[in-house]
Amino acid sequence: MIDSNAMASPEEVVRAYYADISAGRFDRAAARLSPDSTLWILGEGHWPLGGRHDLSSLKKIHATVAERFPHGLTVTITGMTVEGERVAVEAESLGTRIDGEIYRNSYHYLILVRGGLICGRREYLDTIHANEMLCGPLGN
């Protein structure tokens, strides 16, 4: 468990979560999620990661990212708006896949933080590019 999550503001929790993702600390990132945390990703029914996820399936996504991007996938927050428990985030990712392909995507997240933990997220991104890089075949 992460120290002092209950004392952190929603902004601090969200910034720490994406800092952990960027540093490849997926266990620490997952510890910032409530046990009943949900994630919805744009594109339900159109690609393998689209739709609703629970903590278990999110950990599988983290494992895929770690496997495909062994040198990390940096998520840079470019804008943030906080209103109570709701945090809107604009972000960009950048990483080199294991086969040398570059992955760069833009995101918008709507995140709900309660009690120092992320309990819900909605993720909007270029699903075609994400599908190719996260779910598609690796090049030689």
C-alpha positions in Angstrom: 0.0 0.0 0.0 1.1 3.6 -0.7 1.9 5.7 2.4 -0.4 8.6 3.1 -2.8 8.1 0.2 -5.7 9.1 2.4 -4.0 12.5 3.0 -3.2 13.2 -0.6 -5.4 15.5 -2.7 -7.1 14.1 -5.8 -4.5 16.0 -7.9 -1.6 14.5 -6.0 -3.0 11.0 -6.3 -3.5 11.3 -10.1 0.0 12.8 -10.6 1.6 10.1 -8.5 -0.3 7.3 -10.4 1.0 8.5 -13.8 4.5 9.1 -12.4 4.4 5.4 -11.2 3.2 4.3 -14.7 5.9 6.3 -16.4 8.6 4.8 -14.2 7.4 1.3 -14.7 6.3 0.9 -11.1 3.0 -0.9 -12.0 2.6 -2.4 -8.5 2.8 1.0 -6.9 0.4 2.4 -9.5 -2.1 -0.4 -8.8 -1.8 0.3 -5.1 -3.2 3.8 -5.8 -6.4 2.1 -7.1 -9.3 1.2 -4.8 -10.0 -2.6 -4.8 -13.3 -2.0 -6.6 -11.8 0.5 -9.1 -13.2 0.5 -12.6 -11.8 1.6 -15.9 -13.7 2.2 -19.1 -11.6 2.6 -22.3 -13.1 4.1 -25.5 -13.9 1.6 -28.3 -15.9 -1.2 -26.5 -16.4 -4.1 -28.9 -14.0 -2.6 -31.5 -10.6 -3.6 -30.0 -9.5 -5.9 -27.2 -8.9 -3.2 -24.6 -12.1 -1.2 -25.3 -14.8 -1.4 -22.7 -15.0 -1.9 -19.0 -12.2 -3.2 -16.8 -11.8 -4.1 -13.1 -8.6 -4.2 -11.1 -7.7 -7.7 -12.3 -8.0 -6.9 -16.0 -6.2 -3.5 -15.5 -3.3 -5.4 -14.0 -3.2 -7.5 -17.2 -3.1 -4.3 -19.2 -0.2 -3.1 -17.1 1.6 -6.4 -17.7 1.1 -6.0 -21.5 2.6 -2.5 -21.4 5.6 -3.6 -19.3 6.2 -6.5 -21.8 5.9 -4.5 -24.9 7.7 -1.4 -23.6 10.6 -2.8 -21.5 12.2 0.7 -21.4 9.0 2.3 -20.2 6.0 4.1 -21.6 6.2 7.7 -20.3 2.8 9.4 -19.7 3.2 13.2 -19.6 0.4 15.3 -18.1 -0.1 18.3 -20.3 -3.2 19.7 -18.6 -5.4 19.1 -15.5 -8.6 20.4 -14.1 -9.7 19.4 -10.6 -13.2 19.8 -9.3 -13.7 18.1 -6.0 -13.2 14.3 -6.5 -13.2 14.6 -10.3 -9.9 15.1 -12.1 -9.8 15.8 -15.9 -6.4 15.0 -17.4 -4.9 15.7 -20.8 -1.8 13.6 -21.4 0.6 12.3 -24.0 2.4 9.0 -24.0 5.7 8.1 -25.6 7.6 4.8 -25.7 9.6 2.5 -27.8 8.1 -0.9 -28.2 10.3 -4.0 -27.9 10.6 -4.2 -31.7 11.7 -0.6 -32.0 8.4 0.9 -33.1 7.5 4.3 -31.5 4.2 4.7 -29.7 2.9 8.2 -29.2 -0.7 8.8 -28.2 -2.8 11.6 -26.8 -5.3 11.0 -24.0 -8.1 12.5 -22.1 -8.9 10.9 -18.7 -11.8 11.6 -16.4 -10.8 10.2 -13.0 -12.7 9.9 -9.7 -10.6 9.9 -6.5 -12.1 9.1 -3.1 -10.3 8.5 0.1 -6.9 9.0 -1.5 -7.5 6.2 -4.1 -8.6 6.2 -7.7 -12.0 4.5 -7.9 -13.0 5.2 -11.5 -11.5 6.3 -14.8 -12.7 6.9 -18.3 -10.0 6.9 -21.0 -10.3 8.5 -24.4 -7.4 8.0 -27.0 -6.6 7.1 -30.6 -7.8 3.5 -30.4 -6.6 2.5 -33.8 -2.9 3.4 -33.0 -3.3 1.9 -29.5 -4.7 -1.3 -30.9 -1.8 -1.6 -33.4 0.9 -1.0 -30.7 -0.6 -2.8 -27.7 -2.6 -5.7 -29.2 -1.2 -6.1 -32.7 1.7 -8.3 -33.9 5.2 -7.2 -33.1 7.5 -6.5 -36.1 10.8 -8.3 -36.7 
